[in-house]
Amino acid sequence: MSGANSTALARIAVAVVVERRKAKSPWLDFIWQPVAVLAGHPVAAPWTPLNAAEDTTLFYAGEAVIELYRTETANYGSNLASGAPLLWVVLRPDASGHTYKLLAVTADPAEGEAFTDAGNDLVGTVPMPAVIAETIGDFVARHHIERPFLKRRRERATSQGAGSVRRRGGSEE
């Protein structure tokens, strides 16, 4: 959820680091996965190689913004309370020269899971840096409103409704 019409109350600028590893498969050349999210605005251009080893290269994939919404504070809170909070990074296949383009980064587990439903997107989790966890924790503390769970009560069927039984003579029971 980004753009001019966004209702986000807070935004956190982040940089995403992605690993490209040589695949040990005859069907794939490389395996890609997000490995880190860093707070702040980097000075490197997207897809700048950061480190190369024998079969692995780290790339700065680009900048994203984690948007925080008042309605999702329960999800952020449960992520933080897990003891090992995560960020979900979404990369979309890109035919314009790079294998992927950075689509989104979210701290909302439900939104991260929803991204896995979208076709060919690569969705991976990375540990949430402490500075980002602190910012999200402050946001939750300021904006969370505990909403009690209210179980809906069913209304009983009326004698004229689908629950009534007709006898052969036309009278209802």
Buried (B, 14 or more C-beta within 10 A) or exposed (E): EEEEEEEBBBEBBBBBBBBBBEEEEEEEEBBBBBBBBBBEEBEEEBBEEBEEEEEBBBBBBBBBBBBBBBEBBBBBBBBBEEEEBBBBBBBBEEEEEBBBBBBBBBBBBEBBEBBEEEEEBBBBBBBBBEEBBEBBBEBBEEBBEEEEEEEEEEEEEEEEEEEEEEEEEEEEE
